[in-house]
Amino acid sequence: MQRGNYFRVASDVIVDGESLADILIEADMAIRYDGRKKTHKW
């Protein structure tokens, strides 16, 4: 775990050996953040 921008906790969450971020992105419940302004509208 580490601290990211604005001192928020940044970590990777692994569920059953798979990245939770990848699971959420694959299910269209999240989008990958590349550090730029958001362009995706919910």
Stockholm file with secondary structure:
# STOCKHOLM 1.0

chainA/1-42         MQRGNYFRVASDVIVDGESLADILIEADMAIRYDGRKKTHKW
#=GR chainA/1-42 SS CEECGGGCEECCCEETTEEHHHHHHHTTSCCCCCSSCCCCCC
#=GC SS_cons        CEECGGGCEECCCEETTEEHHHHHHHTTSCCCCCSSCCCCCC
//
